[in-house]
Amino acid sequence: MQIARNTLLFFQKHGYHVCQRIADRLGIRAKIVRTTFMYLTFVTVGFGFALYLFMAFWMRIKDIIYTKRSSVFDL
């Protein structure tokens, strides 16, 4: 348990300053960078889910329009 706590403390000390460093380099507040990353995460996950739904819908329409016939006499 102590190893997990030490690892968490290490990442909190050294890893969470990424947004602050980016904000300092761009000359804006860190809060804006954090919220931008958060919104971009939601958009990219939402885009993947929307693409999945579109593909499922398109495949369903394709199956309805182009039905496969097992023989010539199924007209």
N, C-alpha and C positions, 0 to 999 in steps of 0.2 A: 504494500500500500504506500510505503514511503517513496518508492521509486516513481510511482504514478504522480504523487504529489510534487516531487522534485522536478519531474518532466513538465508538469503543468506550470510550475513557477518559472522554469526556464523559458518556456514559450511566452508566458505573460511578460517577462522582463525584456526579451529580445525579439519576439515575433510580432507583438501587437503595435509596434511603432511604424509599421509599414505605411499605414494611411497618413500618419503624421509626417513622415519623411516625404511622401508624395506631395502632400499639401504644402510643405515648406518649399519644395522645389518649384511647384506651380504658383506659389504665392496666394493660396486660398486657405480657407479654414478646413481643418481636418473633418469636421462634422459633415461638410458638403461631400468630401471624398467618400466617407463611410456610407452616407445615404445613397450616393451614386452607385457604389458597389452593390449595395443591397437591392436597389431597384433593377440594376442590370442582371443580377442573379434571378430575380423574379421574372424578368422579361425573357431571359434565355430558357428558363425552365418552362415558362408558359408557351414559348414558341415551339419547343419540342413537342409538348403535349398537343398544341393546336395542329402541328404537322402530322402527328399520329392520327388525330381525329379526321383530318382531311383525307389522308391516305385510306383509312378504313371506310370512309364514306365513298370515296372514288372507287374502291375495289367492289363495294356493294353495288353501286350503280352499274359498273362494268359487268358484274355477274348477272344482274337483272336483264341488261340489254343483250348481252351475248351469252345466251344459254347454250350449253353443249347438248347436242342431240346424240343419242346412242346409235341410231340407225337412220336410214333414209325414210323409213315409213313413219317417223314421229312428227311429220308435218302437221 
